[in-house]
Amino acid sequence: MSHSDVQSQILEAFNFRHATKVFDPERKISESTFNTLLETARLSPSSFGMEPWQLLVVQNPEKRELLREFTWGANGATNGSEGQLRTASHYGIFLVHTGMTMTHHSDYIQNHLKNVKQLPDEVVDAYGGFYQKFQEHDFHIEGDRQISDWAARQAYIALGNMMTVAAMMGIDSCPIEGFEMDKTIAVLEEHFGVDPKRYQPAVQIAFGYRAGEPPHPKTRRSMDEVVRWVP
Ligand SMILES: Cc1cc2nc3c(=O)[nH]c(=O)nc-3n(C[C@H](O)[C@H](O)[C@H](O)COP(=O)(O)O)c2cc1C
C-alpha cells in the first residue's frame, strides 16, 4: 500500500470517528475484533512503563443499569435516547491506580519492575529511585488525587489508541466523563468488587456500531490555533 493511501485511510478513520450517542443495540462487535482493541490498549505506552490502570469491561446489562442514573453522559439525558450504556456492544470503565499502589516501594511497583518488566534486582532499585525522584521532585506528584490523575493520563493514551483503531475497523465509540465520581466509586465497590483504596474510576468508554448518522458535522479550531511553530 502506498504512503498516500495510508495517509488517506488514517484521515478517513479520524473523520469517521465521532462521539457516538446511541448505538445499534442489535449489532455486536465480534470477539476477535474486540480482542484486537483490548490488545491496542495493553500495548499502549505509559510513563515509566508502569501501566497504572485496568479496564473493567461491563457486559452484564444489570450491572450497566446500576450505573445509569448518575452516568448522565451515557444515559441519553442529553439527547433523549437510550444512550450508550444501554446500547453499546461493549462498555468499559478505566480504573486507575492510587497512591497506595503507585509509590515506588509499593507491592505493585516492586512486582511490576521485577516480574513484568523483568529487571534484575540491582536495576529495580535504581529504576525505583528514578521513579521516586520523578514523582516527588520533578513533577510534584503528591497525594492520592495527583497520583490517580497521573495514572489517568496514562489510561487516556490507551483510550485514544482504542478509539482510533476502532475507527480504522469501522467501529464507533464514545469516551465518557459524564458520571458522578462519588456514586460511581460507591457502586463499583459494592457491586463490582473494586477496592477504592486501590483503584479509582477515571473515564469510561462505549463501543459499538452507530444507530444513525452523526448529529452534526465535525467542528475544530483551525490548524493555526492548534499548532504554533516556534521560529
Ligand atoms: C475524555 C472525554 C470525555 C467525554 N465524555 C463524554 C460523555 O460523557 N458523553 C458524551 O456523549 N460525549 C462525551 N465526550 C465526547 C465529546 O463531547 C466529543 O468528543 C467532542 O464534542 C468532539 O466531538 P467528536 O468526538 O464527535 O468529534 C467525551 C470526550 C472525551 C475526550
The ligand as an SDF file (V2000), in Angstrom:
LIG
                    3D

 31 33  0  0  0  0  0  0  0  0999 V2000
  -12.4700   12.4110   27.9060 C   0  0  0  0  0  0  0  0  0  0  0  0
  -13.7570   12.6320   27.1780 C   0  0  0  0  0  0  0  0  0  0  0  0
  -14.9560   12.5140   27.8400 C   0  0  0  0  0  0  0  0  0  0  0  0
  -16.1690   12.6530   27.1580 C   0  0  0  0  0  0  0  0  0  0  0  0
  -17.3440   12.4340   27.8190 N   0  0  0  0  0  0  0  0  0  0  0  0
  -18.4970   12.3590   27.0910 C   0  0  0  0  0  0  0  0  0  0  0  0
  -19.7150   11.9140   27.6890 C   0  0  0  0  0  0  0  0  0  0  0  0
  -19.7780   11.6350   28.8860 O   0  0  0  0  0  0  0  0  0  0  0  0
  -20.8090   11.7790   26.9100 N   0  0  0  0  0  0  0  0  0  0  0  0
  -20.7880   12.0700   25.5710 C   0  0  0  0  0  0  0  0  0  0  0  0
  -21.8100   11.9000   24.9060 O   0  0  0  0  0  0  0  0  0  0  0  0
  -19.6660   12.5300   24.9820 N   0  0  0  0  0  0  0  0  0  0  0  0
  -18.5090   12.6540   25.6970 C   0  0  0  0  0  0  0  0  0  0  0  0
  -17.3460   13.0570   25.0930 N   0  0  0  0  0  0  0  0  0  0  0  0
  -17.3690   13.3840   23.6580 C   0  0  0  0  0  0  0  0  0  0  0  0
  -17.0050   14.8380   23.3360 C   0  0  0  0  0  0  0  0  0  0  0  0
  -18.0750   15.6780   23.6650 O   0  0  0  0  0  0  0  0  0  0  0  0
  -16.6490   14.8910   21.8530 C   0  0  0  0  0  0  0  0  0  0  0  0
  -15.5170   14.0920   21.6310 O   0  0  0  0  0  0  0  0  0  0  0  0
  -16.3570   16.3010   21.3660 C   0  0  0  0  0  0  0  0  0  0  0  0
  -17.5010   17.1120   21.4800 O   0  0  0  0  0  0  0  0  0  0  0  0
  -15.8900   16.3170   19.8990 C   0  0  0  0  0  0  0  0  0  0  0  0
  -16.8170   15.6750   19.0680 O   0  0  0  0  0  0  0  0  0  0  0  0
  -16.4270   14.3940   18.1800 P   0  0  0  0  0  0  0  0  0  0  0  0
  -15.7420   13.4210   19.1040 O   0  0  0  0  0  0  0  0  0  0  0  0
  -17.7440   13.8540   17.7160 O   0  0  0  0  0  0  0  0  0  0  0  0
  -15.5380   14.8300   17.0700 O   0  0  0  0  0  0  0  0  0  0  0  0
  -16.1460   12.9850   25.7750 C   0  0  0  0  0  0  0  0  0  0  0  0
  -14.9080   13.1340   25.1220 C   0  0  0  0  0  0  0  0  0  0  0  0
  -13.7360   12.9420   25.8010 C   0  0  0  0  0  0  0  0  0  0  0  0
  -12.4320   13.0260   25.0480 C   0  0  0  0  0  0  0  0  0  0  0  0
  1  2  1  0
  2  3  1  0
  2 30  2  0
  3  4  2  0
  4  5  1  0
  4 28  1  0
  5  6  2  0
  6  7  1  0
  6 13  1  0
  7  8  2  0
  7  9  1  0
  9 10  1  0
 10 11  2  0
 10 12  1  0
 12 13  2  0
 13 14  1  0
 14 15  1  0
 14 28  1  0
 15 16  1  0
 16 17  1  0
 16 18  1  0
 18 19  1  0
 18 20  1  0
 20 21  1  0
 20 22  1  0
 22 23  1  0
 23 24  1  0
 24 25  2  0
 24 26  1  0
 24 27  1  0
 28 29  2  0
 29 30  1  0
 30 31  1  0
M  END
$$$$
